[in-house]
Amino acid sequence: MKDAMQETMACGTCVEPGTFALQERAKPREAPEGHRLVDIAAIGICGTDYHIFEGKHPFLNYPRVIGHELSGHLADGPDAGRLVVVNPYLSCGTCRACRRGKPNCCSDIAVLGVHADGGMCARIVVPEQNLYPAEGLTPEQAAMVEFLAIGAHAVARSGCGAGDRVMVTGAGPIGLGTALFARIAGAEVHLMDLSAQRLAKAADLFGFADTHQPGEDILSGDLAEGFDLVFDATGNAKAIEAGFPLVAHGGSTVLVSVVKESITFADAEFHKRESRIIGSRNALKEDFDRVMAAIRSGAVPTEAIASAIVPLKDLPARFAKLAHDRDHLIKVIVTP
C-alpha cells in the first residue's frame, strides 16, 4: 500500500511549447499559516493557457502547471467542504498599489498558472484571503467567475451606466463577459469581431443583436456620433488603433486586453473629443462578488458559456485540438 506521505496527483502541465502532459507531483497535505488547502473541483481553460501551449507567452518558464480559473472545496479547517472561488492573483500586500486597495495591479503580482504553478490538479495551497465563498453556485459556474470578473472590472472602471452606447471589440470569452456586464449596467451594447461565427453565437446565445465586422461603415445613421465607451478585448494593436475613431466626443477607450506593441493615436482628435484611455487589469474582490451575484440572479447565462466539460485525464489527447478550435468554443471546463 502506497504510503500516504508519498501520495501524488496528476497535474496538467505544459512541458514545453506544443506539449501538454499529466505529470505526477506530490499532493499537498499541509498549508502554511494564512493559507488553505483547496481540493480543485473545476478549471476553466483560458486564452492564456492556449498561448502558453503555443509558446506565445512572454513571461513564462516551462514546465508550468497551468490553470487559473478555479473552483474548489476547502480541504481543511472547520468549514472543510465549502465551495470557493480562487482569486489567482497573488499580490505582495506592501507595494503602493496594494496599500491603495489595488492588489489587482500589484507591482510584484504573481498569477497562478502563469508565474507560479496553477490549479489543473487535485489540490493546491492558496492564501486564505484569495478564497471567496461560492454558495449557490455549481463548481462549474464557480470556475467561470474569474474570467467574467475581468470584464466586470473593466465595466466598473469605465463608469458605464444606463444610456451609454458601448462597443466591445473582440467577441471571445473576455469580450463576451465585458458585454454582459455592460448590458447589466444598462448600456446599449454593440459587438465587433472578425469572426461572423462568433458574432452569430453572441446573438443566438446571449441576445446581442447589434453586431458588426471590421470594414463596415459603422459611423452612420443613428451611430454617426460614435460610442461613449469602446472596450477592446482583441489583444491586437491594430484593432485597438482602429477603435479610437469610434469613440464619441466625451467618450473613453477601455483596454481590457494587453498587447506588446506600441499603440498610437492622433493627439488632435484625442484632445478635440476630450477622450480618455483607461487600462483595466485583472479584478478585485468586489468584481468577483458582483459576478457571483449576477450568476445567482440568472443575469449571466452560464449554461450558454460552457462549451464543453472535459475530464483532466482526457485533456492531453484533446488539448491541441481545443487550442486549434478555440474560435468555435466559448469556455471549456476541466474536471479533475
N, C-alpha and C positions, 0 to 999 in steps of 0.2 A: 504494500500500500504506500502510495506516494506521501511523503512527509508534508504535512500542511504548511510547514515553514518554507517549503520549496514550491508551493503552488504557483503555477504560471497561468498566463492568459494570452490569447491571440490578439495581436494589435495590428490594425490596418495601417500599413507603413508604405510610404513612398520611398523605396530603397534608393532609387536614382531616377532621373527623368525617364519616363516611359515604363517604369517597373513599379507595380503595386503588388504587395505580398502581405500575407499574415505572418508576423514574426512573434515568437514566444518571448514574453518578458515576465518578470516577477510581478505577481499580483499584490498591490499594497495591502498591508494588514494593519498599519498604524498611521495616524495622522499627527503631525506636529501641532503644538499649541496654536490655536487660532485657525486651524484647518479642519476639514471634514472629509471622511471617506464617502464617495458617491458611486453607487452601482449604476452604470450607464443604462438607460432604458431605450433611447433613440438618438440618432445622429443625423443631421441634415448635411447633404453634400453641397458645398458652396462653390461658386466660381473660382474662389481662391484655391480650393482643393484641386480643381481641374488644372489651374495654372501651375500648381506645384507638380502635378503629374507630368505636365508638358514641359517642365523646366523653364517656365517663364517668370517665376517669382524671383525678384532681385535680391531679397534679403533672407535667404533660407539655406540651412545646412542639411544635407542628406546624410543618413536616412532620417526621416521625420514621420512620427506617428501623427496622422492628420486628424481633423475633426474638431470644430469649434462651435458648431450649432448643436447644443447638447441639452438633453434632459436626463434625469436620473432619480434614484431613490437614495435618501440618506442611509448609510450603512452602519452608522454608529450613533451613540448618544440616545437620550430619552425619546427623541422624535424619529428614531430609525424607521424607515419605510415611507417617510413623507416624500412626495414627488416635488422636485425642484427644477428650476431652470438655472443653467450655469451661465453666468456672465464670464466670457472667456478673456476679458481684457484685464490683465494683471498690472495694476498701477503701483507706483512706488510709494505713494501717500505723502511724500515730502516735498516734491518739486512745486514750483509756483502754480502750475495748472491744478495739481491735486489740492493744494492749500486753498485754492479759489473755487473748489467744488466742481472741477472739470477733469476728473480722472480719465475720461474717455480720450483726452488728448494729452495724457501724461508724457513728459519729456523722455521718460525711460520705460515706456509701456512695452509689455510683452504679451503676445496673443497666443493662447493655447492653439496648438496645431500649426503654428507658423514659427514663432520664435522659441517656443517650447513644445514638447510633445503634447499632443492633444488627446481627445477622448474617444477615438474609434477603437474601443476596447471594453473590457468588462467593468473596470473600476479605475477611478482616478482620485487624486487628492487635490482639493481646491480650498482656497481661503474662504472661511465661512461668510465673509462679507460679500462674496461673489455668488452666493446661492440665494435664490428667490423662490419662496413657496409658490406652487402652481396648482393649488386646489381648484377643482372644477375643469381642469384640462386633462386630456389624454396625454400619454407620453409622446405620441407623435405630434400633437398640437404644441406641446411644450418645446419640442425640438425646433419648431418654426419661429419661436419668439425672437431669437437673436437677430435673424436676418430681417424680420419685419421691424424690429426696433431701430435698425439703421434708417429705414425710410421714415418711421415715426419721428426720429430725432431730427432728420433734415426738415421735415414739415414744421416741427416745433421751432427750430432755429429760424425758419423763414418768416414766422409770424403769419402764416397762411390762415385765412379765415373766410367767412361767408361773403360771397360776392366776388371773390378773387377769380380771375381766369388763369388757369395753370396749364403749362405744357411740360410734360415729362418726356424727355428723350431717352430712349432705351427701355424696351418692354420686357427685359429679363426679370428675374425674381426681385432684385433691389428696386428696379423701376416700378414694378407692379406694387410692391409694398409702399413705395412713396405715393403712387397714385391712389391707393386705397386710403391712406391716411389724409391725403389732401381732400379726397371726397368726404371723408368723415368730418373734416374741419369745415365743410360747407362750400368748397370751391367747385367751380366748373372745370372739369379735368379733361384734357386732351392728351393723347399719347402719340409719339412718333417712334418709328423703328424701320430699319431696312427690311426686316422680315415681314412679309404680308401674313405669313402663318402665325407669327407671334401676335400680331395685331388682331387677327381673327380670333385667337384664343382669348385675348383680353376682352374682346367684345362679347364672345359667346359665354365665357365662364364667369366674367366679372361685370359685365354690363357697361364697359367703356365703349360707347358708340362713336365718339369723336376721335378718330384715328387718322394718322397722316403718315406718308412716307417722304423721305428727303427728295427734293426736286419739285414737290408740289408748290403751287402758288398759294401759300398759306395765308399771307398777309393781304387778304382781300375780303370784300364784303363785311360781315359782322366782325371778322377778326383783323380788320385792317389796322387797328391801333395796337395790336400785339397782345402780349401776355404779361400779367402782373408778376408772375413767377415762372421762371424756366428752370426746371430741375434737370441736371444732366446725370444720367446713370448709364452712360455708354462706355466709359473708360477709353474714349477716343478723343484725342486732342482736336482733330479737325471737326468732329461733331460738336465739341464744346464751342469752338470758334464760330461755327455756323449757327449756333444758338443765340449768340449775342444780338443779332438784328431782330430776333423775335421778341425781345424784351420791350414792353411798353414804357413810355415815359413814366418815371417814378417807380419803375419795377426793379426786380432783382434776378440775378442768376445764382442758383444754388448748386454747388459742385458736390454731388453725392459720391460720384466715382473719383478715382485718382489716376493721374497719368504721369509718366516720367518726363514727357516732353514739356517744353515751354509753351505757354499759351499767350497769344497776342490778341489785341483788340484795338479799335480806333478810339483814341482818347477823346477826340472831339465829340463823337457820338455818345461815348460813355458819360461825359460831363453834361452834354445837352439834355440827356434823359435823366440826369441825377440818378444813375444806376448804382446798384450795389452788387458786389460779388461776395458770396457767403460760402465759406468752406464748412463742410459737415463731416465729422469723423466719428465712427463707432456710435455709441449710445450711452445714455445714463440710466440709472435705476428707474427713474420716473418714466422713461421711454419703455422699458421692459414692462413696467406696471400698466402703462397705457395700452400696450399691445395685448397683454393678458386680459384686461377688461374688455377690449374690443372683440377678442375671440369668444369670451364667455357670453357676450351680448349677441353674438351672431353677426356682427358688423364686418367681420373678416371671415370669408368662406373658406376655411382651411381644407374642406373636402375637395375643393377645386384646385388648391395649391399643390397637394400631394400627388405627384405624377406616378410614383411607384414606391413600393416598400420592398427593400432587398435585405435578406439576411446577410450578416457580415461574412459568413462562410462562403457565400456565393460571389462576393464582391471582386476578388482577384480575377475571376473569369469574365466579369462584366464591366470592369472599370473603364477600360479603353473604349468600349462601345458607348458607354454612357457619356464619356468625355466627347466623343465624336458626335453624338446625337443630342447634345445639350440644348441646342436651339429648339428642339421639339419637346423638351421637358421643362417643367417649372421647378419642381423640387423633388429630389429623390431622398427618401428617408431610409436609413440603415438601422437594422435592429441587431444588437449583439447576441 
